[in-house]
């Protein structure tokens, strides 16, 4: 059974940094593109960043230059390094495949950017 478990969220001041981790069990990690998504209060879930098995990562415009997605195949883990955080980045962050599969949504990890 495949599971995706997010961690690393927390409260951070504007301008600060956080690194999120997503540990993937099962065999999907080596096969598919992986991605980070987020859902802010009162808004729909959106794709933030995606990374293929090989090749260039892609980002939504609002995080370009501030967020970096990476994957560690040896540890079946996807990371999201977030810098220069803004209050608008406040959301629950989830990892999933790209495109997302409904069965793989986990609990996410909450990121709150506030002074």
C-alpha angles and dihedrals in degrees: 000000000000120000133179115200120190125202142160103072124134147125116310134169121245109279093028131119139236135178119216123201131202118194114202123201124193128033103300098091096073094045109045143049111258129214146183120230132182138200120202122200110285094004137100121259112267137194110251105176138348135194127195125216086265131359138046126340121232130216139193111251096250093063102036111128092015106061129052125193121202139167132216108205094187090061100029090236133138120202135199114199108198122193136173089025119200131200088251088065089068107121146107107278122212135182124215141142121291107269092032122242113214092220092062100057109123132189094278128212124267120235117191120186110193142130 
